[in-house]
Every structure is written in C-alpha cells, then in structure tokens.
Amino acid sequence: MIAAVVLAAGEGSRFGGAKQRLLLPDVLKAVRASSVDDLVVVAGAHPVDVDATVATCPEWARGIGASLRCGLRALPPETEAAVVALADGPDLAPAALDRVIEAWRGGAGDVVAASYDGDRGHPVLLARAVWDRIPDAGARALGADPVLVPCDDLGHPGDVDYVEDVPTRLRTTTDE
C-alpha cells in the first residue's frame, strides 16, 4: 500500500496566518486523483477541517521532520511507502505523485523525488526503510540522495509562502 502524507502543520508566519485553509483543498484534490491508497493530513499550529485522516502533531514547531514523523506514525502498518506533499503547493499534479510511485515500484530506490528544471521538489516518496531516520530538518537532511523523476511537463506544484504567491484562481475579490 502507498499512502500520501500531506504536511499542513506550519504556522504560516510569513503568510500571516493559516494558509492551509486556502491551499489544502487543491492539494487534497490532486492527491485523491492520483493512485495513492490512503491519505493522512498532518496538522499542528492550526486545526484543519478536511475529509481525511488528520494527525495532529504537537511537536510541529520542532521542524518539518517532526511533522513528517507524526504523519508516518499515523499510517497503517501495511503501508510500504509514503508520498509526501506540502499543503502550500496548490498546483500539485496528480501525475507527479504517480510518477514517483511508479519509479519506486520500478526499483528506483528508497527516496524518490519529483524534479523541476533539474531541482528536487515535491512530491517525495519515502520507502518505509527510511522512516525511522527522518531528522527534525526533514527528508532533505536524510543524507540519501533521492532518485529524481523529471516532472517539468507537469508544472511546478507551487510554494506559497506569502499572500502575493497565491495563484490568481484562489484569490477572492477582497484579497486583490
């Protein structure tokens, strides 16, 4: 079984508040349109109201790795690998999730990541074998170079840190 862990635990301090409420629905829509078998959303600084399993992480402030570990612990024991997506990437393509899953199933390795213009991005697939090594700094700090799967043709998932980064389609007339 392959599950998705969507990290939505951050404070959103640069954004000015809970950006999860605005961005998470599009990310979850993409995850559900992919081939994942299960889904866990990790909450922390702000509660999330979603139709999915929510793992609340009291240690979210320790770093993205702490939130990721909370999400991984919430997965069923039969989960072989987890595809990690960020709640602030509202342009995530379902095909990006499927590509990293297929690469892993094809024997690519324990850490497989989408790449855009040659740079590591999200989603990132983590085989169960590496879960117990996730540091507070997150999967990037594992020390294992991921196998990169080109997803340039799908478009970057986005990285909304500030209000002005919100895609136009998600802005309300009061925001502009």
N, C-alpha and C positions, 0 to 999 in steps of 0.2 A: 504494500500500500504506500502511496505517495501522498503526503499531506502538504498543505500550504500553511505557513506561519506569516501572518501579516502584522508587522510591528507598528503599533499605534499608541505607544506608551509615552511618547515625549511630551514635554511641557509646551512646546511651540512658542518659546520666549521671543525668538526673532520675528515670528509671525504676529505676535501679540495675543496669543490665546490658542484655544483648541481648534487647530486646523483640521483635525481628524473628522470633525462633524461635516465639514465641507468636502473633503477629499476622499474619505474612506468609501463612500458608496460606489464610486467609479472603479476603485481598486478591487473591491469585492466582486463587482460585476465581471471584471476581467478574469479574476481567479476562478469564478464559477463557470465561465465559458471555456476554461482550459480542461485538461484531462486529470486534474488532481482529484483524489478520492475523499479528502477530508480538509477541513479548514478551521484554523484557530486564529483569533484576533487577540493580540496582546494589548491590554490597556494598562495605564499607570497613572500619570499625572491627572488625566481627565477620564471620566467614565465614557464608555461608548455604548450606544444603543443600536445593536445590529442583530440581524437574524443569522447568528453563527455562534459557535462556542467562543466564549470570552475568557481568557486567562488574565486575571488582574495581577499585576506584578508590583508588589510593594517595594521592590528594590530597583525600580526603573531609573532612579537618579544615579545609580552606580555606573550606568553606561548601557549602550545598545546591546552589549553582550549579556548583561543581566536580564534584559527584556527578552532576548532571544532564548536564553536558557529557560525562562518561565514558559515560553511558548512551546519549546521542545518537550518539557516535562508534562505538558497538558495533552500531548498526542498519545493515541492508543499504542499499546506495546507492539502491535504488529506493523507499525509504521517503519518502513525500510529507509526512507529518505524524506527530507523536508525541503520544500522550495520556499525561500524567504523573499518576501516582497515588503516594500515600505508603504505606509499609508499616505505618504506625501508624494507618491508617484502616480498621479491620476491618469496618465496616458499609457499605462502598462498595457501591453498587447498580450492577449491570451496565448498567441503563438510563441511568444518569448518563453513563457512558462513551459509550454510543450517542447520547445527545442532543447532546453536544458535537461528536461526529464528524459527525452529520447537519447541525448548524448550520454547521460548517466547509465541508462539501460543498455546502451551500446558499449559500456566499459570504459568511459572517458576518465573515471576517477572518482574520488570521494568528495571533491569540491569542484563544482561546475558553475560557471557564471556566464550570464549574457554579456556581450561586449558591444559597444557602440563606438565607432571610429577607432577601434583597437583598444579602448579603455574599458576596464572592468566595470560592470554595472549590475543592475538587478533585473530579473531575479537571480538568486544564487541558490543552487541546490547543495545541500549538505547531507551526505550519507550518514546513517546512524553511527558509523565507526568514529566520526569526529565530534559528535555532540558533546561528549564529556570533556572536550578540550577547548571549548569556547571561552575566551577570556572576556573580561568586562569591556574591553575595547571593541569587541565584536569579531565576526568571522574574518575580516581582513587581517586581523592580528594573529590568526592561527599559525602562520608560518608556512602554510601549504599554498603553493602557487596553484590557483584554480585553472582548470581547462577552460579556455574562453570559447564561447559559441557565438559567432557573429549574428547580430540581430539588427544591423544597421537599417535594413529594408523595412523594419517594423516601426521605426521611430523610437526615440529615447522615451523612457517611462515618465520622465519629468522629475523634478526635485524642488518642491515648493517650500522655500524657507521664509519668504517674505510675501506679504499680501500682493505685491506687484508681480509675483511669479505665478499667481493663479491663472490658469488658462481662461481665456475670454468666455468660453462656453459655461464656465462655472461662476462667473461674476454676476451679481444681481445689479439692477439699476442703481441701487443705493450705494454700491461699492465703487462705482465709477465717478 
